[in-house]
Amino acid sequence: MTEAIREFHPPQTITPENLGDDLARLVWESFSDFVSEGDNGTALSGLGLVDLKGEPDQRAVEEALIFVMWAHTRGTQQAFVGRAPADRLKRTLDAMHSAVFEDMVENGTPQAQLPFFEQRVGARYAEYHAGAADSDTSLGEAVVQYLTGRPKSEAPLTLAITERAVEVAGPLRDYLEDIELIP
């Protein structure tokens, strides 16, 4: 008996809460890819963002997570603009962020630190949205500034980070465009 080849078919409809959970999983997968070794040019060690022991710099790790969350937020917003009511989109993004924050606490982040982290998330999102509205390069420069802690970045690094944002947001947006967000 031969086994039929199964193709992946995205759901046609999904609730904000279920999509938020799915997005949180995608955030963690993208985050792991972003900080791990690889040939994508954005691994933290490849960017020189490690401590004296060779471990990823904690500030850079947190900034990378914020950037990846923003990229998923941006891709989701782009996919549903004009297609889903604003309150449903907000519920989706709130569910994604809540799931990510819950995962952080489950993995050792003290609950008391979450409000401070959430404030940083809000501040970075505002800057990243403004940068993206200006140009992809402006977005990349803003992200690199927070990843490295340096006010200026080298063009190859900015380009690598900019490409990373497009790699995340574009396919996510394309995937979500075929899905209806239902109550």
C-alpha positions as CSV (number, residue, x, y, z in Angstrom):
1,M,0.0,0.0,0.0
2,T,1.4,3.3,-0.9
3,E,0.9,6.3,1.3
4,A,-0.7,9.3,-0.4
5,I,1.5,12.4,-0.3
6,R,-0.1,14.9,2.1
7,E,0.1,18.5,1.2
8,F,-0.1,21.2,3.8
9,H,-3.2,23.3,3.5
10,P,-3.6,26.3,5.8
11,P,-6.9,26.6,7.6
12,Q,-9.4,28.7,5.8
13,T,-10.6,30.3,9.0
14,I,-9.1,30.8,12.4
15,T,-10.0,32.6,15.6
16,P,-7.8,35.5,17.0
17,E,-6.8,33.4,20.0
18,N,-5.8,30.3,17.9
19,L,-3.9,32.5,15.5
20,G,-2.2,34.3,18.4
21,D,-1.0,31.0,19.7
22,D,0.3,29.9,16.2
23,L,2.0,33.3,15.8
24,A,3.8,32.9,19.2
25,R,5.2,29.5,18.1
26,L,6.4,31.2,14.8
27,V,8.0,34.0,16.9
28,W,10.0,31.5,18.9
29,E,11.0,29.5,15.8
30,S,12.2,32.7,14.1
31,F,13.9,33.9,17.3
32,S,15.8,30.6,17.6
33,D,16.9,30.9,14.0
34,F,17.9,34.5,14.5
35,V,20.1,33.9,17.5
36,S,21.5,30.5,16.5
37,E,24.5,29.7,14.4
38,G,23.8,29.6,10.7
39,D,24.7,31.1,7.4
40,N,22.0,33.8,7.5
41,G,24.4,36.5,8.6
42,T,22.4,37.6,11.6
43,A,23.4,35.1,14.3
44,L,24.4,37.0,17.4
45,S,27.8,35.5,17.5
46,G,28.3,36.4,13.9
47,L,27.5,40.0,14.8
48,G,30.0,40.0,17.6
49,L,27.2,40.3,20.2
50,V,28.6,37.8,22.7
51,D,30.0,38.2,26.2
52,L,33.5,37.2,27.3
53,K,32.4,33.5,27.6
54,G,31.1,33.4,24.1
55,E,27.5,33.4,25.2
56,P,25.0,35.7,23.4
57,D,24.8,39.2,25.0
58,Q,21.6,39.2,27.1
59,R,20.6,42.7,26.0
60,A,21.1,41.7,22.4
61,V,19.0,38.5,22.9
62,E,16.1,40.6,24.3
63,E,16.4,43.1,21.5
64,A,16.4,40.2,19.0
65,L,13.2,38.9,20.5
66,I,11.5,42.3,20.3
67,F,12.6,42.6,16.7
68,V,11.2,39.2,15.8
69,M,7.9,39.9,17.6
70,W,7.7,43.2,15.7
71,A,8.3,41.5,12.4
72,H,5.5,39.0,13.1
73,T,3.2,41.8,14.2
74,R,4.0,43.8,11.1
75,G,3.4,40.8,8.8
76,T,0.1,40.1,10.5
77,Q,-1.1,43.7,10.3
78,Q,-0.2,43.8,6.6
79,A,-2.1,40.6,5.9
80,F,-5.3,41.6,7.6
81,V,-5.5,45.4,6.9
82,G,-8.9,46.0,5.4
83,R,-9.9,42.4,5.7
84,A,-10.5,42.0,9.4
85,P,-12.1,44.3,11.9
86,A,-9.5,46.2,14.0
87,D,-10.7,44.7,17.2
88,R,-10.2,41.2,15.9
89,L,-6.7,42.0,14.7
90,K,-6.0,43.6,18.1
91,R,-7.2,40.4,19.9
92,T,-4.9,38.3,17.6
93,L,-1.8,40.4,18.4
94,D,-2.7,40.6,22.1
95,A,-3.0,36.8,22.2
96,M,0.4,36.4,20.4
97,H,2.1,38.8,22.8
98,S,0.4,37.2,25.9
99,A,1.6,33.7,24.7
100,V,5.2,34.9,24.2
101,F,5.2,36.6,27.6
102,E,3.8,33.5,29.3
103,D,6.5,31.4,27.6
104,M,9.1,33.8,28.9
105,V,7.9,33.4,32.5
106,E,7.7,29.6,32.1
107,N,11.3,29.7,31.0
108,G,12.7,31.8,33.8
109,T,11.9,35.4,33.2
110,P,10.7,36.9,36.6
111,Q,7.1,37.9,36.3
112,A,8.0,41.3,37.9
113,Q,10.3,42.1,34.9
114,L,7.5,41.7,32.3
115,P,6.0,45.2,32.7
116,F,9.5,46.7,32.0
117,F,10.0,44.4,29.0
118,E,6.5,45.3,27.7
119,Q,7.4,49.0,27.9
120,R,10.6,48.4,25.8
121,V,8.5,46.4,23.3
122,G,6.1,49.3,22.9
123,A,8.9,51.8,22.5
124,R,10.8,49.7,19.9
125,Y,7.6,49.0,18.0
126,A,7.0,52.7,17.6
127,E,10.5,53.2,16.3
128,Y,10.4,50.2,14.0
129,H,7.1,51.3,12.6
130,A,8.4,54.8,12.0
131,G,11.6,53.3,10.4
132,A,9.6,51.0,8.2
133,A,7.4,53.8,7.1
134,D,10.5,55.8,6.0
135,S,12.4,53.0,4.3
136,D,13.7,49.4,4.8
137,T,17.1,50.8,5.4
138,S,15.8,53.1,8.2
139,L,14.2,50.1,9.8
140,G,17.4,48.1,9.6
141,E,19.4,50.9,11.1
142,A,17.0,51.2,14.1
143,V,17.1,47.5,14.7
144,V,20.9,47.3,14.5
145,Q,21.2,50.3,16.8
146,Y,19.3,48.4,19.6
147,L,21.0,45.0,18.9
148,T,24.5,46.4,19.0
149,G,24.0,49.4,21.4
150,R,25.9,51.5,18.9
151,P,24.5,54.6,17.2
152,K,25.9,53.8,13.8
153,S,26.0,50.6,11.9
154,E,27.9,49.2,9.0
155,A,25.9,48.9,5.7
156,P,26.3,45.1,5.4
157,L,24.9,44.5,8.9
158,T,22.0,46.9,8.3
159,L,21.3,45.1,5.0
160,A,21.4,41.7,6.7
161,I,18.9,42.8,9.4
162,T,16.6,44.4,6.8
163,E,16.6,41.3,4.7
164,R,15.7,39.3,7.9
165,A,12.7,41.5,8.5
166,V,11.5,40.9,4.9
167,E,12.2,37.2,5.2
168,V,9.8,37.0,8.2
169,A,7.1,39.5,7.4
170,G,6.7,38.8,3.7
171,P,6.0,35.0,3.7
172,L,3.9,35.4,6.9
173,R,1.8,38.1,5.3
174,D,1.4,35.9,2.1
175,Y,0.3,32.9,4.2
176,L,-2.2,34.9,6.3
177,E,-3.8,36.5,3.2
178,D,-5.6,33.3,2.5
179,I,-7.0,33.0,6.0
180,E,-10.2,34.6,7.3
181,L,-10.0,35.8,10.9
182,I,-13.3,34.8,12.5
183,P,-14.8,35.8,15.9
